[in-house]
Amino acid sequence: MLNAFFGSEARAKILNLLLLHPENKYSSRQITADLKLPVNSVRRELDNMVKFAILNADKNPAVEETKAKNTPKILYSANQKFVLYPEIKALFIKAQILSSQKFLTGLQKISQIKFLALTGLFTNSPESPTDLLIVGSVRRPAFLKLIKDLEKDLRQEINFTIMNEKEFIYRRDIMDIFLYNILTGKTVVLFDELNGTPNHK
C-alpha cells in the first residue's frame, strides 16, 4: 500500500524506519544493511528526501574524533520540523498496525471483539485519553503479550482501554466525557458491531 502511495519500495521502507524511530540517526550503509535494499536505490532516495526536507542529513561528529576512513560522514534522520511530519508519521504508524498480521490475527484468536478503534498515537492525537479502544471480551495475559510485542516493534508505549459491551453502550448513551472525546475525535474504527457513534438524543 505505502509502496504505491510513495512511489517506490525503497522510499517507503526508508521513511518507515526513520519516521518510526525519529530519535535515531542512520548512515546510508546502515539503512542499506538493515532494510536489505540496493545501495544505489538507498542513496538516490535519501538524496531526494533530503532535498524535499522530510529528512535531515547531518555531518557525523565521530568523523573528526576518530579520523577513521570507514566512519560514515553523513547521518540521516527524520526532520521533525517538516510541515507534514505528524501526518506522515501517523500514516506510517497506522499502515504498520493495519498490516501487522501478527497483531490482528493474534487479537482475533484471544478475543471476541464488538468494537475496535485506533486513536491517540495512531492518529496523531496526543490529547486523546487512549491509543487503542477495544470493546468485548479479551484474554488479558495473552493480550498484554501482544501489546508488549507491538510496543517493541513501534518503540512506543501504547495506552489501551478495554470495555465490555454493556459498559460501552451505557457510557456512550450518557455521553461519558472519556468515551465521547474518543468517538468524536480523530479515530480510525477498524471494527464496529455496535454503531459506535455517540447518542445525541
C-alpha positions in Angstrom: 0.0 0.0 0.0 2.7 2.5 1.0 4.9 1.5 -1.8 2.3 2.6 -4.3 1.5 5.8 -2.3 5.1 6.9 -2.0 6.3 5.7 -5.4 8.8 3.1 -4.6 9.5 0.3 -2.1 12.8 1.7 -1.1 11.3 5.1 -0.3 8.5 3.6 1.8 10.9 1.4 3.7 13.3 4.2 4.5 10.6 6.5 5.6 9.1 3.8 7.7 12.4 3.2 9.5 13.3 6.8 10.1 9.8 8.2 10.9 9.1 5.5 13.5 12.4 6.0 15.1 12.9 9.8 14.9 15.4 9.8 17.8 17.9 7.7 15.8 20.4 8.7 13.2 21.4 6.3 10.4 24.2 6.1 7.9 23.3 5.1 4.3 25.3 1.9 4.9 23.3 1.0 7.9 20.0 1.7 6.2 21.1 -0.5 3.2 22.0 -3.4 5.5 19.0 -3.1 7.8 16.5 -2.9 5.0 18.3 -5.2 2.6 18.0 -2.7 -0.3 20.3 -1.9 -3.2 22.9 0.7 -2.4 22.1 2.9 -5.4 18.4 2.9 -4.6 19.1 4.0 -1.0 21.4 6.8 -1.9 19.0 8.1 -4.6 16.0 8.1 -2.3 18.0 9.7 0.6 19.2 12.5 -1.7 15.6 13.1 -2.9 14.1 13.1 0.6 16.8 15.5 1.9 16.0 17.9 -0.9 12.3 17.6 -0.1 13.2 18.4 3.6 11.4 15.4 5.1 14.9 14.0 6.2 17.9 15.7 7.8 21.4 15.0 6.6 23.9 15.9 9.3 27.7 15.6 9.5 28.8 12.7 11.7 30.8 14.2 14.6 32.6 10.9 15.0 34.5 11.6 11.8 36.5 14.4 13.3 37.0 12.4 16.6 38.2 9.1 15.1 39.6 10.1 11.7 38.7 6.6 10.6 38.2 6.2 6.9 35.3 3.8 7.4 33.3 6.1 9.6 30.2 7.4 7.8 30.4 11.1 7.1 26.7 11.7 6.9 23.9 10.6 9.2 20.2 10.7 8.3 17.2 11.2 10.5 13.5 12.3 10.2 13.0 16.0 10.1 10.5 16.5 12.9 10.1 20.2 11.9 8.8 19.2 8.4 5.4 20.7 8.0 3.6 17.4 7.3 5.8 15.3 9.7 3.0 14.5 12.2 0.5 13.4 9.5 3.0 11.3 7.5 4.3 9.7 10.7 0.7 8.9 11.7 0.1 7.3 8.3 3.1 5.0 8.7 2.1 4.0 12.2 -1.5 3.2 11.0 -0.1 1.3 8.0 2.2 -0.7 10.2 -0.6 -1.7 12.6 -3.0 -2.4 9.8 -0.5 -4.6 8.0 0.6 -6.4 11.2 -1.0 -9.7 10.7 0.7 -11.0 13.8 -1.1 -8.4 16.0 -4.5 -8.5 14.3 -4.6 -12.3 13.8 -3.4 -12.7 17.4 -6.1 -10.4 18.7 -8.8 -12.3 16.9 -7.7 -15.5 18.5 -7.8 -14.2 22.0 -10.9 -12.0 22.0 -14.5 -11.6 20.9 -14.5 -8.0 19.7 -17.5 -5.9 19.1 -15.7 -2.6 18.6 -12.0 -1.8 17.8 -10.7 1.7 17.2 -7.3 3.4 16.9 -6.7 6.9 18.2 -4.1 8.9 20.1 -0.7 7.7 18.9 -2.2 6.2 15.8 -4.0 9.3 14.6 -1.5 11.9 15.9 -4.0 13.0 18.6 -1.9 13.4 21.8 -4.9 14.9 23.6 -6.8 11.6 23.2 -7.1 9.7 26.6 -6.1 6.4 24.9 -4.5 4.9 21.8 -6.5 1.7 21.4 -10.1 1.1 22.4 -11.4 -2.4 22.5 -15.0 -3.4 23.3 -15.6 -7.1 24.0 -14.0 -9.9 25.9 -10.2 -10.4 25.9 -7.9 -12.9 27.4 -5.8 -10.4 29.3 -2.5 -12.2 29.7 -2.3 -13.1 26.0 -3.4 -9.6 25.1 -0.7 -8.0 27.2 1.9 -10.0 25.4 0.6 -8.9 22.0 0.7 -5.2 23.2 4.2 -5.7 24.5 5.4 -7.1 21.2 3.7 -4.2 19.3 5.3 -1.6 21.6 8.7 -3.3 20.8 8.0 -3.0 17.1 6.9 0.6 17.3 9.3 1.6 20.1 6.3 3.5 21.6 4.3 2.9 24.7 0.6 2.1 23.9 -2.2 3.2 26.1 -5.2 0.9 25.7 -8.8 0.7 27.1 -10.9 -2.4 27.3 -14.6 -2.3 28.0 -17.4 -4.8 27.9 -20.4 -4.2 25.6 -22.7 -3.2 28.4 -20.3 -0.6 29.8 -19.6 0.8 26.3 -23.3 1.3 25.5 -24.0 2.9 28.9 -21.1 5.3 28.7 -21.9 6.2 25.1 -25.6 6.9 25.9 -24.9 9.1 28.9 -22.2 10.9 26.8 -19.4 9.9 29.2 -16.7 12.5 28.6 -13.9 9.9 28.3 -15.7 7.9 25.7 -17.2 10.9 24.0 -13.8 12.5 23.4 -12.6 9.3 21.8 -15.5 8.8 19.5 -15.8 12.4 18.4 -12.0 12.9 18.0 -9.6 11.7 15.3 -10.3 8.0 15.4 -9.8 5.1 13.0 -12.5 2.4 13.5 -11.3 -1.0 12.4 -14.4 -3.0 13.6 -17.8 -1.9 14.7 -20.8 -4.1 15.5 -22.2 -1.5 18.0 -22.7 1.6 15.8 -20.2 3.4 18.0 -21.4 6.9 17.1 -22.4 8.9 20.3 -26.1 9.2 21.1 -27.1 12.8 20.8 -30.7 12.4 22.0 
